[in-house]
Amino acid sequence: MAPLPDATDDLAYLSATELARRIAAKELSPVELLETRSPASSTAIPN
């Protein structure tokens, strides 16, 4: 059985504060964040 992914590495489980810290530290790009398929980021944003 494959090990479960570490929740700290799954962007869907990180807080907005942690995501902002990672973007500021250049550990994560905003594009990479938006390209993830988490429920929060895959919803349509109305114009």
Backbone as JSON, one array per atom type, in Angstrom:
{
  "sequence": "MAPLPDATDDLAYLSATELARRIAAKELSPVELLETRSPASSTAIPN",
  "N": [[0.84, -1.18, 0.0], [0.58, 2.19, -0.85], [2.13, 5.04, 0.72], [0.28, 7.6, 2.44], [-0.16, 10.95, 1.19], [1.69, 13.69, 2.53], [0.03, 16.01, 4.49], [0.94, 18.61, 4.86], [2.21, 19.2, 2.53], [0.24, 19.27, 0.65], [-1.47, 21.56, -1.13], [-4.15, 22.2, -0.82], [-4.74, 21.92, 1.84], [-3.39, 23.84, 3.23], [-3.15, 26.89, 5.11], [-4.26, 30.24, 4.28], [-2.42, 32.08, 5.17], [-0.07, 30.54, 5.36], [0.22, 29.83, 2.66], [0.67, 32.39, 1.56], [3.09, 32.99, 2.83], [4.77, 31.06, 1.68], [4.66, 31.84, -1.01], [5.83, 34.4, -0.83], [8.38, 33.64, 0.01], [9.26, 32.49, -2.26], [8.9, 29.79, -2.56], [6.72, 28.76, -3.67], [4.79, 29.37, -6.53], [2.42, 31.86, -7.56], [1.02, 31.1, -9.85], [1.33, 28.32, -9.87], [-0.16, 27.74, -7.59], [-2.76, 28.51, -8.41], [-3.16, 26.68, -10.41], [-3.63, 24.3, -9.2], [-5.86, 21.65, -8.36], [-7.72, 21.97, -6.27], [-10.79, 22.05, -4.36], [-11.51, 24.7, -3.65], [-10.08, 26.32, -5.43], [-10.95, 25.53, -7.93], [-13.44, 26.4, -8.5], [-15.72, 28.36, -10.39], [-15.24, 31.81, -11.04], [-17.37, 34.44, -11.03], [-17.85, 37.03, -13.51]],
  "CA": [[0.0, 0.0, 0.0], [1.36, 3.43, -0.95], [1.92, 5.94, 1.85], [-0.57, 8.76, 2.2], [0.61, 12.18, 1.02], [1.82, 14.55, 3.7], [-0.95, 17.1, 4.39], [1.61, 19.91, 4.79], [2.63, 19.42, 1.14], [-0.94, 19.39, -0.19], [-1.86, 22.96, -1.08], [-5.55, 22.34, -0.42], [-4.84, 21.88, 3.29], [-2.6, 24.92, 3.83], [-3.88, 28.13, 5.38], [-3.92, 31.36, 3.4], [-1.19, 32.67, 5.71], [1.05, 29.69, 4.94], [0.38, 29.99, 1.21], [1.29, 33.7, 1.34], [4.49, 32.89, 3.26], [5.49, 30.27, 0.67], [4.78, 32.67, -2.21], [6.82, 35.43, -0.52], [9.7, 33.0, 0.09], [9.51, 31.92, -3.58], [8.78, 28.34, -2.49], [5.5, 28.45, -4.41], [4.42, 30.47, -7.41], [0.97, 32.08, -7.63], [0.49, 30.32, -10.97], [1.25, 26.94, -9.4], [-1.28, 27.69, -6.66], [-4.01, 28.58, -9.15], [-3.29, 25.52, -11.28], [-3.99, 23.11, -8.42], [-7.26, 21.27, -8.56], [-8.44, 21.91, -5.0], [-12.18, 22.54, -4.53], [-11.58, 26.16, -3.52], [-9.52, 27.01, -6.58], [-11.52, 25.08, -9.19], [-14.76, 26.98, -8.71], [-15.75, 29.48, -11.35], [-15.36, 33.14, -10.47], [-18.22, 35.21, -11.95], [-17.31, 38.33, -13.95]],
  "C": [[0.89, 1.25, 0.0], [1.1, 4.32, 0.26], [1.02, 7.11, 1.46], [0.28, 10.0, 2.02], [0.62, 13.0, 2.3], [0.91, 15.76, 3.53], [-0.28, 18.46, 4.3], [2.07, 20.22, 3.37], [1.44, 19.57, 0.19], [-1.49, 20.81, -0.05], [-3.3, 23.17, -0.61], [-5.71, 22.41, 1.1], [-4.06, 22.99, 3.99], [-3.47, 26.16, 4.06], [-3.45, 29.21, 4.39], [-2.62, 32.02, 3.86], [0.03, 31.86, 5.28], [1.29, 29.78, 3.44], [1.07, 31.31, 0.89], [2.77, 33.66, 1.72], [5.32, 32.14, 2.21], [5.67, 31.06, -0.63], [5.85, 33.74, -1.99], [8.24, 34.87, -0.48], [10.1, 32.34, -1.23], [9.59, 30.4, -3.55], [7.6, 27.85, -3.31], [5.19, 29.64, -5.31], [2.9, 30.64, -7.38], [0.32, 31.27, -8.75], [0.33, 28.86, -10.55], [0.06, 26.76, -8.45], [-2.61, 27.67, -7.4], [-4.24, 27.37, -10.05], [-3.64, 24.25, -10.51], [-5.47, 22.85, -8.58], [-7.99, 21.11, -7.23], [-9.85, 22.45, -5.2], [-12.28, 24.06, -4.47], [-11.09, 26.87, -4.77], [-10.15, 26.59, -7.92], [-12.92, 25.62, -9.43], [-14.68, 28.16, -9.64], [-15.93, 30.79, -10.6], [-16.19, 33.96, -11.46], [-17.58, 36.56, -12.31], [-18.14, 39.45, -13.43]]
}
